[in-house]
Amino acid sequence: MSLAGSLAFTARKSQHQAESVIKNIIREIAQECAVKGHTVSETLVAFVVKAVVLDPRNGFNVDRTLTKNDVQKLIKLCVDRLLDPRSPSIETIKMQVYFDMNYTSRGEFVEEHHRVLESRLASVCREITDARARTAEELESLYRKIVSYVLLRSGLGSPTDIKVVREATAALQSVFPHTELGTFLALVKKDKERQLRELTMIVTGIRLFNKDCGKGGEGIDDLPAILKEAIPVTTKHIDCELQASREVIYRYTSLVEAMDGNPEKSNLLNLDQLKEALYSLRQHEAFLNIILSDVISSAQQVEITDKQYGAQMEQLKTTVQSKTAIPTVQVYPLFISLSKLWNNFQDEIVLLSVLSNMTTNLQPFLSLHDELFPAQVIDPLLSETTVKSDEERIKESTGSRVNPSDFGTQDWFFPESTGNFDRLPVQYHGFCGFTVATKDGLLIPGNPDVGVLKHRERFYVFSSKEAATAFAQDPDHYIDLIGEKAKQCAELIQLLELHQQFASITPHSQAQSDEKVFIKPVTKCNSSTQTDTHLVETNIVKSYEWNEWELRRKAIKLTNLRQKVTHSVQTHSSHMRRENFTQVYLPKQVATQTKRDNTSNVPKPQIFLAGLRGAGVSKPTKMIKVYPICPMLTFWILCVMVAPTVTQMLGADSLRVEYRGLINFDRTIKGKLYPQNEYLSNR
């Protein structure tokens, strides 16, 4: 075995031996207390043992192994402390142990309650699931057991009440007739248990529905009405207990302040016992506040459940109303939901009963105070002292506030600048740490408005500006003083929530609620933000394939490539070659026209007879004249071509006449008769 392994084995062995020794010490202390007529729990003994060992006045060194004399001394001190009839300190420790052993959070309580119910019904359930009924009598007996199981699990009436049994049997037969027993017996055990739970919820829902309709409900209490009546009574009872404890707390606190530094009054009372009694009352107040908070939460839950129950009942009535046959798929879930809501009412009843009993059971731990500090002794000492309440003390210091600029390296938080100010996990249960350290454990409530100091990720409140300023000068010094005081008075460890410094004796209920230490203060300020368009760069994988068939195709392709062979040749002359690029000129765009529109104008020939007027012509001459598009052009062409002949034949006068006629004709075919001079000028 290696050296490290040997050391680890030795450490485990020594730890096991130490635990064994501690268990023997605890057992021996409990036996001695029992011999002297006092029964104490091992949990209480273990707490007292650790408290005695931590107290420096007892002279125990936790870093070395206890000798036989140390063990005997420890046992004697623990027994004497446990059996001290006039010690408020041990009464406070007993109260803390009782609360720790009996109180759980709401969720844990409901889970524990259901677990206990399951364990009590386990034997009945086992008889049903393990049954091997064959005859008619055995089947009838099995059916009666199922009815009893349904009644016990639902809590709606007693299985010994014949009316309740008849009503439950009728409801069960409507959903699970005798003929279904054969199918039930063929199921496996897990399925049988599941079906029993479902049958219980369905039968419960049917009976609740019948009760609401006035057709049944034998043995079913009106839990919503009972809760609405019991919650205010319980709340009032807790408020009365709180008020009574606070009145005594205010008197004891004022008396401790008056006796501090006053020898005359200190001789009349034991100041240490008075402070221990004050611790006991403060612890009682803290426990009552926890219980009251749970009762208020229970009242809110009952109100929500009551609304849901009423809505579910109305929906069920609407579904069932004026219908002869309803599908089970439609109505069974409504019955099951109704049953679950009713179970919530039952849980609230049990929880309220437990909280009320705890409130009553905490009161006996304060019975010693009236014996140690009777009113006829306390009242004269307070005749010249003003008794202040916690609210009055906080109001006195509300006007003063710490200036954060005076403390450059420390953080201070204030209500108006911190978002979750009310949820900050302040140390010492909200008491002023400076007063606890400097006034020998005096508990004065802190005022958060003065300023909350943050030191080593923990938050501290103070009763005044002066106390805050002094504590901030050297926080570690005052924290150590408070730790030393807690070693002398072990009840302060839980009261002031010193779990980090004394983790070995942290109560179970407090250890589970340590998550509040991690609450961070949210400082409020004006700010603005700008969001980028793309916070995360896009990364699209082109080769990604979601289709498994495509992936299979690629895999086959790669598999085939493994069987292929490729050849490549490279020589000394060709290894320097690079890629060649070729530039190609694209062909120009070419257009071809194969058709063109065209028009033609066929000339119209006209026949003229020349020489009708005489003019020296012996007989008329026939002339054919063709007019093109432009008559004037034709005329000038004729003039050029035949001018000599015509002039010779007709003479100048006749030619002038013909020319004038052509002009008039041209003017006419244009569609507009122009004056002669204007037409010629236009031409």
C-alpha atoms as one frame of an Amber mdcrd trajectory, in Angstrom:
protein
   0.000   0.000   0.000   1.316   3.462  -0.863   2.013   6.173   1.704  -1.007
   8.203   0.588  -3.235   5.138   0.877  -1.897   4.401   4.349  -2.555   7.968
   5.499  -6.091   7.900   4.077  -6.824   4.569   5.756  -5.433   5.879   9.056
  -7.533   9.037   8.788 -10.702   7.041   8.117  -9.936   4.724  10.972  -9.278
   7.584  13.405 -12.467   9.350  12.281 -14.473   6.190  12.825 -12.959   5.779
  16.284 -13.758   9.400  17.170 -17.381   8.977  16.090 -17.629   5.809  18.130
 -16.255   7.586  21.217 -18.713  10.478  20.792 -21.647   8.075  20.459 -20.589
   6.291  23.634 -20.337   9.613  25.482 -23.790  10.674  24.295 -25.275   7.319
  25.293 -23.706   7.465  28.741 -24.940  11.019  29.348 -28.484  10.040  28.359
 -28.348   7.027  30.701 -27.195   9.140  33.661 -29.981  11.633  33.036 -32.484
   8.780  32.890 -31.172   7.401  36.183 -31.813  10.809  37.764 -35.364  10.866
  36.453 -35.017  12.991  33.309 -35.479  11.614  29.813 -33.500  13.477  27.172
 -33.101  12.795  23.480 -29.762  11.926  21.952 -30.095  14.943  19.660 -30.306
  17.278  22.647 -27.381  15.533  24.325 -25.251  15.816  21.174 -25.979  19.531
  20.927 -25.078  20.104  24.578 -21.871  18.065  24.233 -20.652  20.194  21.342
 -21.697  23.372  23.140 -19.744  22.386  26.253 -16.670  21.490  24.216 -16.788
  24.827  22.365 -17.061  26.885  25.562 -13.498  28.091  26.296 -14.315  28.355
  29.994 -14.448  24.543  30.226 -10.856  24.115  29.046 -11.339  21.508  26.298
  -8.933  21.445  23.379 -10.669  20.257  20.234  -7.347  19.718  18.459  -6.215
  16.835  20.665  -7.706  13.492  21.642  -9.809  13.469  24.790  -8.279  11.606
  27.692 -10.257   9.510  30.152 -10.340  12.386  32.621 -11.552  14.714  29.868
 -14.366  12.310  29.049 -15.460  12.077  32.680 -15.310  15.851  33.026 -17.314
  16.295  29.820 -19.989  13.856  30.972 -20.315  15.579  34.352 -20.583  19.064
  32.817 -23.184  17.937  30.297 -25.309  16.144  32.892 -25.179  19.133  35.252
 -26.179  21.487  32.465 -29.004  19.280  31.223 -30.446  18.857  34.721 -30.090
  22.493  35.793 -33.656  23.515  36.736 -32.913  27.254  36.760 -31.103  27.678
  33.433 -32.913  29.649  30.702 -30.046  28.697  28.401 -30.795  24.965  28.487
 -34.505  25.702  28.002 -33.631  27.689  24.887 -31.497  24.833  23.578 -34.352
  22.387  24.241 -36.712  24.679  22.345 -34.290  24.880  19.419 -33.879  21.096
  19.306 -37.652  20.580  19.483 -38.286  23.009  16.642 -35.510  21.522  14.542
 -36.833  17.986  14.989 -40.494  18.841  14.313 -40.520  21.686  11.810 -40.046
  21.190   8.089 -40.786  23.326   5.100 -44.170  23.145   3.445 -43.039  20.979
   0.527 -41.107  18.560   2.751 -44.050  18.256   5.117 -46.459  17.315   2.311
 -43.996  14.738   0.973 -43.482  13.263   4.434 -47.227  13.143   5.054 -47.824
  11.250   1.813 -44.953   8.882   2.574 -46.416   8.056   5.992 -49.835   7.487
   4.418 -48.330   5.114   1.856 -46.488   3.177   4.552 -49.686   2.748   6.593
 -51.611   1.522   3.562 -48.819  -0.782   2.385 -50.175  -3.838   4.206 -53.721
  -3.364   2.850 -52.375  -2.793  -0.646 -50.202  -5.906  -0.378 -53.205  -8.052
   0.573 -55.020  -6.890  -2.556 -52.135  -7.189  -5.007 -51.001 -10.588  -3.696
 -54.500 -12.095  -3.645 -55.160 -15.238  -5.723 -58.946 -15.352  -5.565 -60.667
 -18.196  -7.395 -64.075 -18.823  -5.845 -66.998 -16.411  -5.685 -66.523 -15.908
  -1.923 -62.850 -15.040  -2.397 -63.701 -12.585  -5.177 -66.342 -10.927  -2.990
 -63.850 -10.653  -0.124 -61.290  -9.115  -2.473 -63.825  -6.557  -3.672 -64.616
  -5.536  -0.081 -60.890  -5.080   0.561 -60.672  -2.791  -2.473 -63.566  -0.714
  -1.084 -61.806  -0.453   2.294 -58.563   0.551   0.606 -60.353   3.277  -1.373
 -61.926   4.666   1.811 -58.681   4.590   3.789 -56.665   6.210   1.052 -59.214
   8.916   0.248 -59.926   9.765   3.896 -63.630  10.269   3.146 -65.314   8.411
   5.968 -64.580   5.359   8.075 -64.532   1.803   6.651 -66.549   0.707   9.698
 -69.488   2.998   8.891 -72.015   0.948   6.911 -73.498   4.001   5.162 -70.081
   5.161   4.023 -69.215   1.666   2.795 -72.453   1.394   0.822 -71.924   4.754
  -0.844 -68.301   3.958  -1.710 -69.295   0.520  -3.035 -71.950   2.026  -5.300
 -69.469   4.565  -6.661 -66.844   1.864  -7.203 -69.279  -0.436  -9.000 -70.071
   2.315 -11.502 -66.441   2.368 -12.659 -65.146  -1.063 -11.573 -67.830  -3.754
 -11.507 -67.278  -7.247 -10.098 -66.803  -8.612 -13.590 -63.547  -6.669 -13.918
 -61.876  -8.569 -11.065 -60.617 -11.231 -13.439 -58.851  -8.652 -15.569 -57.482
  -6.988 -12.420 -56.032 -10.252 -11.098 -54.261 -10.868 -14.410 -52.240  -7.651
 -14.080 -48.741  -7.450 -12.654 -48.243  -5.951  -9.208 -47.156  -2.485 -10.390
 -50.177  -2.179 -12.662 -52.456  -3.298  -9.836 -51.094  -0.582  -7.541 -51.481
   2.024 -10.264 -55.082   0.971 -10.949 -55.900   1.082  -7.235 -54.670   4.666
  -7.050 -56.700   5.628 -10.114 -59.827   3.942  -8.752 -59.387   5.790  -5.461
 -59.242   9.166  -7.196 -62.192   8.426  -9.490 -64.385   7.158  -6.621 -63.375
  10.166  -4.519 -64.355  12.518  -7.327 -67.712  10.772  -7.789 -68.529  10.986
  -4.072 -67.547  14.652  -3.921 -69.699  15.373  -6.963 -72.661  13.548  -5.423
 -72.190  15.470  -2.170 -72.230  18.777  -4.027 -75.404  17.703  -5.857 -77.063
  16.702  -2.568 -77.231  12.993  -3.434 -74.627  11.609  -1.041 -71.481  12.625
   0.783 -71.880  10.484   3.877 -68.917  10.975   6.229 -67.366  13.786   4.123
 -66.495  16.944   6.056 -66.706  20.374   4.497 -62.954  20.980   4.498 -63.007
  24.395   2.733 -65.400  25.765   5.353 -63.368  24.233   8.194 -60.160  25.763
   6.852 -61.719  29.189   6.372 -62.792  29.082   9.997 -59.625  27.546  11.463
 -57.012  29.707   9.722 -58.134  33.042  11.250 -58.334  31.399  14.693 -54.816
  29.993  14.365 -53.467  33.290  13.081 -55.027  35.167  15.975 -53.607  32.669
  18.472 -50.087  33.058  17.062 -50.417  36.851  17.042 -51.390  36.796  20.712
 -48.386  34.636  21.567 -46.121  36.940  19.585 -47.466  40.047  21.255 -47.024
  38.543  24.718 -43.422  37.543  23.988 -42.595  40.946  22.523 -43.904  42.797
  25.554 -41.625  40.766  27.807 -38.734  41.219  25.333 -39.094  45.000  25.439
 -39.111  44.964  29.257 -36.074  42.679  29.508 -34.115  44.682  26.911 -34.766
  47.966  28.699 -33.845  46.344  32.014 -30.536  44.993  30.650 -29.676  48.467
  29.340 -30.534  49.989  32.713 -28.487  47.424  34.665 -25.445  47.780  32.409
 -22.941  49.774  34.428 -25.297  50.125  37.417 -23.977  47.963  40.302 -26.975
  48.651  42.542 -29.473  47.116  40.134 -27.055  44.366  39.118 -27.067  43.015
  42.668 -30.837  42.544  42.616 -30.898  40.292  39.555 -28.554  37.883  37.826
 -27.676  39.793  34.660 -26.400  36.693  32.844 -29.639  34.832  33.518 -31.618
  37.858  32.374 -29.735  37.882  29.074 -30.281  34.133  28.677 -33.999  34.690
  29.250 -33.896  37.444  26.632 -32.270  35.021  24.183 -35.004  32.489  24.907
 -37.739  35.037  24.223 -36.056  36.228  21.034 -35.788  32.633  19.838 -39.450
  32.057  20.666 -40.343  35.178  18.689 -38.310  33.974  15.693 -39.998  30.559
  15.716 -43.460  32.113  15.963 -42.684  34.359  12.997 -41.740  31.297  10.945
 -44.954  29.507  11.919 -47.060  32.598  11.226 -45.504  32.934   7.786 -46.445
  29.324   7.020 -50.016  29.886   8.212 -50.347  32.926   5.950 -48.994  30.909
   3.027 -51.479  28.161   3.867 -54.339  30.673   3.812 -53.287  31.871   0.374
 -53.026  28.300  -0.892 -56.472  27.452   0.471 -57.976  30.440  -1.309 -56.413
  29.416  -4.632 -57.436  25.769  -4.212 -60.996  26.759  -3.299 -61.373  28.750
  -6.530 -59.968  25.888  -8.596 -62.237  23.394  -6.838 -65.338  25.485  -7.542
 -64.401  25.939 -11.201 -63.718  22.206 -11.590 -67.047  21.317  -9.998 -68.916
  23.673 -12.335 -67.161  22.185 -15.349 -68.092  18.700 -14.180 -71.726  19.701
 -13.727 -71.801  21.197 -17.204 -70.375  17.996 -18.661 -72.699  15.623 -16.813
 -75.883  17.721 -16.900 -78.808  16.306 -18.934 -76.764  13.458 -20.410 -77.633
   9.805 -20.056 -74.254   8.478 -21.218 -70.877  10.196 -21.010 -67.579   8.858
 -22.410 -65.205   7.809 -19.657 -62.344   9.516 -21.454 -64.179  12.796 -21.000
 -65.415  12.522 -17.414 -62.761  10.460 -15.585 -60.049  13.161 -15.828 -62.482
  15.632 -14.236 -63.115  13.287 -11.295 -59.369  12.739 -10.864 -58.675  16.481
 -10.914 -61.429  17.040  -8.335 -59.868  14.382  -6.103 -56.412  15.980  -6.305
 -57.803  19.365  -5.286 -59.542  17.736  -2.334 -56.239  16.126  -1.314 -54.764
  19.635  -1.203 -57.451  20.610   1.304 -56.573  17.560   3.398 -52.874  18.476
   3.326 -53.676  22.006   4.488 -55.773  20.644   7.359 -52.921  18.445   8.573
 -50.339  21.213   8.116 -52.464  23.725  10.018 -52.935  21.234  12.835 -49.190
  20.606  13.095 -48.373  24.331  13.114 -50.989  24.994  15.772 -49.626  22.185
  17.958 -46.075  23.497  17.564 -47.201  26.948  18.684 -48.745  25.439  21.792
 -45.748  23.197  22.513 -43.274  26.094  22.365 -44.921  27.906  25.264 -43.732
  25.549  28.081 -40.105  26.407  27.315 -40.794  29.925  28.666 -42.388  28.850
  31.934 -39.135  29.354  33.867 -39.141  33.109  33.282 -41.998  33.881  35.640
 -40.198  31.976  38.379 -36.816  33.655  37.865 -38.055  37.161  37.123 -41.423
  37.758  38.771 -43.296  40.952  38.021 -42.923  42.269  41.582 -39.134  42.271
  41.064 -39.037  43.601  37.510 -41.546  46.437  37.817 -39.649  48.456  40.480
 -36.458  48.249  38.453 -38.270  49.645  35.419 -40.013  52.451  37.264 -37.437
  55.012  36.162 -36.781  53.482  32.742 -38.692  54.039  29.515 -39.579  50.749
  27.881 -39.055  51.040  24.128 -40.360  48.715  21.486 -38.346  47.606  18.472
 -40.359  49.914  16.240 -39.616  52.900  18.461 -35.900  52.113  18.491 -35.830
  51.883  14.697 -37.800  55.108  14.383 -35.250  56.964  16.536 -32.396  56.119
  14.160 -34.285  56.542  10.904 -33.111  60.126  10.359 -29.371  59.367  10.527
 -27.555  57.609   7.712 -24.001  56.530   6.951 -22.109  58.542   4.341 -20.607
  55.986   1.916 -17.929  58.429   0.797 -16.325  58.150   4.244 -15.547  54.479
   3.546 -13.730  54.212   0.268 -13.085  50.459   0.267 -16.442  49.255   1.640
 -19.845  48.886   0.020 -23.003  50.286   1.578 -26.544  49.582   0.398 -29.677
  51.665   0.918 -33.376  50.992   0.236 -33.789  53.478  -2.597 -30.733  52.284
  -4.534 -31.011  48.501  -4.138 -33.598  46.468  -5.999 -33.898  43.444  -3.688
 -33.114  45.302  -0.470 -35.742  43.470   1.604 -34.325  40.086   0.592 -30.710
  40.729   1.573 -29.512  37.971   3.956 -28.419  40.205   6.810 -26.262  38.630
   9.496 -27.182  38.003  13.134 -30.896  37.630  12.347 -31.205  41.371  11.827
 -29.666  42.389  15.167 -26.965  45.028  15.503 -23.589  43.273  15.446 -21.798
  46.158  17.140 -24.155  46.040  20.131 -23.815  42.265  20.463 -20.021  42.562
  20.461 -19.630  45.577  22.759 -22.601  45.125  25.143 -21.823  41.501  26.077
 -24.467  39.931  23.859 -27.256  42.508  24.126 -29.713  42.056  21.250 -30.889
  45.322  19.690 -32.644  45.221  16.299 -30.783  46.864  13.438 -32.209  49.590
  11.219 -31.522  48.937   7.513 -32.216  52.588   6.670 -28.979  53.557   8.429
 -27.117  51.534   5.810 -26.291  47.895   5.144 -22.575  47.107   5.176 -21.177
  44.471   2.831 -18.072  42.768   4.209 -16.653  39.505   2.855 -19.857  38.813
   0.894 -21.994  39.178   4.048 -24.349  41.970   5.049 -24.643  43.702   8.416
 -27.215  46.104   9.865 -26.804  48.460  12.807 -28.951  50.194  15.390 -27.427
  53.648  14.836 -25.056  55.603  12.642 -22.394  55.592  15.357 -22.556  51.801
  15.682 -22.256  51.395  11.921 -19.262  53.723  11.746 -17.447  51.973  14.594
 -18.128  48.485  13.223 -16.936  49.463   9.747 -13.551  50.547  11.131 -12.608
  46.936  12.003 -15.359  44.429  11.093 -13.247  41.303  11.633 -12.529  42.282
  15.233 -16.200  42.608  16.127 -17.083  39.436  14.239 -14.539  37.519  16.322
 -15.989  38.991  19.520 -19.458  37.793  18.540 -18.064  34.319  17.823 -16.451
  34.172  21.264 -19.733  35.210  22.886 -21.559  32.478  20.941 -19.117  29.882
  22.291 -20.105  30.863  25.816 -23.838  30.945  25.011 -24.448  28.129  22.530
 -28.074  29.146  21.977 -26.805  32.227  20.116 -25.411  30.041  17.339 -28.881
  29.281  16.011 -30.512  32.506  17.145 -27.929  34.700  15.371 -27.594  32.214
  12.484 -23.854  31.706  12.941 -23.890  28.579  10.809 -20.787  29.421   8.825
 -18.648  29.822  11.936 -20.087  26.777  13.724 -20.973  24.373  10.926 -20.638
  21.338  13.197 -23.749  22.239  15.204 -25.867  23.747  12.468 -29.477  22.564
  12.868 -30.959  20.519  10.052 -33.791  22.951   9.347 -31.401  25.892   9.143
 -28.842  24.047   7.039 -31.460  23.494   4.336 -32.293  27.198   4.171 -28.714
  28.390   3.719 -29.330  29.039   0.022 -30.506  32.544   0.909 -26.879  33.448
   1.646 -26.225  33.427  -2.072 -28.709  36.246  -2.794 -26.814  39.104  -4.371
 -27.832  42.752  -3.927 -29.086  44.358  -7.099 -28.010  47.995  -7.204 -30.400
  50.207  -9.173 -29.123  52.885 -11.555 -30.054  54.492 -14.859 -28.422  52.778
 -17.816 -28.955  52.076 -21.475 -27.976  49.214 -23.703 -27.533  48.678 -27.400
 -27.914  45.273 -28.930 -25.857  44.213 -31.897 -27.658  43.057 -34.973 -25.984
  39.673 -34.937 -24.724  38.628 -31.523 -23.492  35.292 -32.777 -21.813  34.884
 -36.118 -23.640  32.568 -38.442 -21.967  29.267 -39.111 -23.758  27.279 -41.749
 -22.142  23.951 -42.495 -22.733  23.278 -46.158 -21.802  19.645 -45.851 -24.312
  18.938 -43.065 -26.868  16.282 -43.875 -29.847  15.377 -41.739 -31.109  12.607
 -44.001 -29.704   9.278 -42.890 -30.169   7.849 -46.383 -28.007  10.583 -47.852
 -25.381   9.869 -45.209 -25.581   6.199 -46.087 -25.131   7.004 -49.760 -22.011
   9.055 -48.997 -20.674   6.280 -46.806 -21.114   3.768 -49.618 -19.387   6.155
 -51.998 -16.411   6.509 -49.667 -16.306   2.759 -49.233 -16.188   2.272 -52.973
 -13.392   4.835 -53.282 -11.233   2.754 -50.984 -11.195   0.025 -53.617 -10.240
   2.398 -56.456  -6.645   2.967 -57.619  -5.404   6.257 -59.071  -2.081   6.897
 -60.856  -0.085  10.080 -61.070   3.277  10.805 -62.709   5.572  13.642 -61.809
   9.067  14.225 -63.159  11.844  16.612 -62.331  10.979  18.603 -65.410   7.265
  18.861 -64.793   7.042  19.378 -61.049   7.513  23.135 -61.477   4.659  23.515
 -63.908   1.738  25.562 -62.932  -1.823  25.667 -64.057  -2.527  27.194 -67.482
  -5.253  29.706 -68.024  -7.064  30.234 -71.337  -9.060  33.309 -72.121 -11.962
  32.827 -74.505 -13.657  35.673 -76.277 -17.326  35.123 -76.359 -19.016  35.503
 -79.825 -20.576  38.840 -80.625 -24.268  39.218 -80.831 -25.467  38.955 -84.487
 -28.892  39.922 -85.737 -30.456  38.923 -89.100 -33.473  40.579 -90.670 -35.342
  38.448 -93.206 -38.453  40.513 -93.762 -39.159  44.197 -94.394 -42.449  45.983
 -94.912 -42.785  48.080 -98.128 -45.511  49.776-100.122 -45.991  50.635-103.803
 -48.084  53.248-105.558 -49.177  52.393-109.099 -49.357  55.458-111.320 -52.708
  56.190-112.952 -52.432  57.168-116.602 -54.710  59.944-117.916 -55.454  60.706
-121.517 -55.463  64.296-122.810 -56.323  65.571-126.246 -54.077  68.370-127.314
 -55.098  70.966-129.867 -58.822  71.076-129.073 -58.645  74.807-128.868 -56.986
  75.141-132.170 -53.767  77.026-131.756 -52.641  76.191-135.215 -53.114  72.410
-134.912 -54.911  70.852-137.850 -56.215  67.825-135.914 -56.348  66.838-132.254
 -53.449  64.884-130.788 -53.952  62.139-128.202 -51.585  62.334-125.179 -51.246
  59.858-122.317 -50.014  61.466-119.128 -48.968  59.472-116.085 -48.953  61.217
-112.637 -46.461  59.941-110.090 -46.621  60.734-106.359 -45.418  64.297-107.056
 -47.181  65.870-110.066 -44.835  68.848-110.181 -41.841  66.572-110.555 -43.497
  64.906-113.503 -44.262  68.202-115.026 -40.712  69.404-114.851 -39.455  66.146
-116.243 -41.831  66.518-119.170 -40.768  70.054-119.619 -37.175  69.031-119.848
 -37.860  66.077-122.120 -40.467  67.503-124.498 -40.082  71.197-124.053 -38.541
  71.761-127.459 -41.148  69.687-129.260 -44.153  71.129-127.478 -42.944  74.638
-127.834 -42.540  74.121-131.482 -45.872  72.423-131.919 -48.062  74.534-129.598
 -46.243  77.716-129.217 -45.391  79.652-126.123 -48.934  80.743-125.333 -50.388
  77.278-125.382 -47.589  76.001-123.131 -48.298  78.729-120.619 -51.977  77.744
-120.574 -51.162  74.082-120.003 -48.740  74.944-117.266 -51.386  77.005-115.499
 -53.815  74.109-115.726 -51.316  71.711-114.204 -50.718  74.033-111.322 -54.417
  74.306-110.639 -54.698  70.531-110.802 -51.851  70.112-108.352 -53.481  72.550
-106.004 -56.730  70.632-106.267 -55.323  67.147-105.548 -53.580  68.405-102.425
 -57.012  68.866-100.937 -56.714  72.604-100.572 -56.998  75.365-103.077 -54.177
  77.795-102.486 -53.897  81.161-104.157 -51.644  81.012-107.119 -48.898  83.191
-105.743 -48.956  81.515-102.344 -48.842  78.027-103.814 -45.931  78.860-106.059
 -44.044  80.446-103.199 -44.651  77.347-101.061 -43.376  75.175-103.789
